[in-house]
Amino acid sequence: MRAVVVGAGIGGLAATLSLRRAGHDVTLVEQAARFTEIGAGIQLAPNATRLLRRLGLLDAIAAQAARPSHVSFRTWSDGAEICRYALGRAAEDAFGAPYLLLHRADLHQALAAAVPPASVRLNSVVVGIDQDDDSATVTTASGERLRADLVVAADGIRSAARQWLFGADEAVFSGTAAYRALLPTDEVADLDLPDLGIWLGPGRHFVHYWVRRGELLNVVAVVTAEARAEARAEAKAEAETAAAESWTARAEPGEQLREFDGWDSRVLDVLERAGQVFRYGIHTRVPLARWNIGRVTLLGDSAHAMVPFQAQGAAQAIMDAAVLGDVLTGATPAEVPDALDRYVRRRLATATTMQANSARAGDDFHLPDGPEAQARNARMSAYADEHVFLPQATGWAVDVLDDRRS
């Protein structure tokens, strides 16, 4: 069976590898002239790493990763620990796969290296997807028409394919923006930072963790647009600036320090030492009732882009890819539409729930000082007293390939 995958991000690469593992002929189409993945850190929980093991890639990916021993939640003003949960060896023993912290480029490179170059069409902009009862066709800007039995649109949060399938539908600004930076370990070695730290404050939160075998500290500092507007007189201009989505928009010098003024000294030390800091608006997509029509389906961010506050965006795309390969194992061209229906039934509810849970986590992280924040901290502390792992870890035990409902 012939398949075309549109988009060579993490979801598109994982889909290509899963479909090839299922025995199909796959062409991967990417608009960039070469494989590249801009970005910084990414977290992969056991629900994703066990699937990377099935693809034969986990060892190579883990060799580039850091393995946190724990995650520590802290208060914004003085860094007092609210609670901590185990990761590391304890999580691997409990869930059968590791919790890894990676530079996004390292994950992308490992996935890309597993795709045969002959299967890839770089520098190819897709301008249309058409289908009839017997096949689907991807048309590129050069006029090339790629005919296939299946088309997988993994073309990201700004997915054109999503609009071609379901009509006008734009990415939605989440009301949050993030500053990101990478620092060499020796520049922050004196700060006694936890392996994975999440600092919670009014309208803001701050995340840091090691990547690239512990050689770099990844920093993500999130600010709500409302908090930015309250802190500045020019509220409208600030909101528009925060909404700009770009992995490469440079923050003004000292901007991140002003946004986190008054926070614990360790947070400010990290932000001050960060050097070049990038800023981007965080966008999502409205949940869909279905992802597929006929022989064409969405996958990853094109289907269910979410805020990153439970660190599950990439994991959910990898899970999509695994289920897609599973439902199409042994499938004939005539069976593709029904197989895609099964794929969506097995994935849509879980991904949509994760979208909602991630948004709620952000609301919880950003509570104002006072009774609500105190109640949250007490609730988190009480849960940690009784449980070894994070609340969302219940989902890490689920093997997505064990769910083979028709």
Secondary structure, DSSP 4 states (H G I P E B T S, - for coil): -EEEEE--SHHHHHHHHHHHHTT-EEEEE-SSSS------EEEE-HHHHHHHHHTT-HHHHHTT-B--SEEEEEETTT--EEEEEE-HHHHHHHHSS--EEEEHHHHHHHHHHTS-GGGEE-S--EEEEEE-SS-EEEEETTS-EEEESEEEE---TT-HHHHHHH-S---EEEEEEEEEEEEEGGGTGGG---SEEEEEETTEEEEEEEETTTTEEEEEEEEEHHHHHHH-S-HHHHHHHHH---TTPBPPTTHHHHHTTTS-HHHHHHHHHT-S-EEEEEEE-PPPS-SEETTEEE-THHHH---STTS-HHHHHHHHHHHHHHHTTT--GGGHHHHHHHHHHHHHHHHHHHHHHHHHHHHHHTPPTTHHHHHHHHHHHHHHHH-SS-GGGGGTT--GGG----
